Amino acid sequence: MLVNNAGIGWLNALEGTPIDVAQSIFETKTIGTMRMVRAVLPQFWERGVGLIIKVT
C-alpha cells in the first residue's frame, strides 16, 4: 500500500505567489505523486495487488 500525503501549504493570493514557490508546490504535489506511484507500481503488478491512497 502507498499512502501519499506529501504537500506544501501556501496561503497567498495568486498575484502574490512567486513563480518559484508555485513551481515547488507543483513539483511536490504533482510530480512527487507521479514518482511515488511509478516507484510502487511494478511491485503491485508483480504481486497482483496494491492500493494507493492519495490524501489531499
C-alpha positions in Angstrom: 0.0 0.0 0.0 1.1 3.5 -0.8 -0.3 6.4 1.3 0.8 9.6 -0.4 0.3 12.6 1.9 3.1 14.9 0.7 2.3 18.5 0.3 3.2 22.1 0.8 0.9 24.6 2.4 0.7 28.0 0.9 -1.8 30.7 1.8 -1.5 33.7 -0.5 -3.2 35.3 -3.5 -2.2 34.2 -6.9 -0.6 37.5 -7.8 1.4 37.4 -4.6 2.9 34.0 -5.1 6.4 34.0 -6.6 6.7 31.6 -9.6 9.5 29.6 -7.8 7.1 28.9 -4.9 4.3 27.9 -7.3 6.8 25.6 -9.2 7.9 24.0 -5.9 4.4 23.3 -4.9 3.5 21.8 -8.3 6.6 19.6 -8.3 5.9 18.3 -4.8 2.2 17.7 -5.2 2.1 16.6 -8.9 5.5 15.3 -9.9 6.2 13.8 -6.5 3.0 11.9 -6.6 3.8 10.6 -10.1 7.2 9.5 -8.9 5.9 7.6 -5.9 3.2 5.8 -7.9 5.8 4.8 -10.6 8.1 3.5 -7.8 5.5 1.1 -6.3 3.5 0.1 -9.4 6.0 -2.6 -10.5 5.7 -4.3 -7.1 1.9 -4.1 -7.3 1.8 -5.7 -10.7 4.2 -8.4 -9.6 2.1 -9.2 -6.6 -1.2 -8.8 -8.4 -2.5 -6.5 -5.7 -1.9 -3.0 -4.3 -3.6 0.1 -3.0 -2.8 3.7 -3.5 -4.4 6.3 -1.2 -3.9 10.0 -2.0 -4.6 12.4 0.8 -5.1 16.0 -0.4 
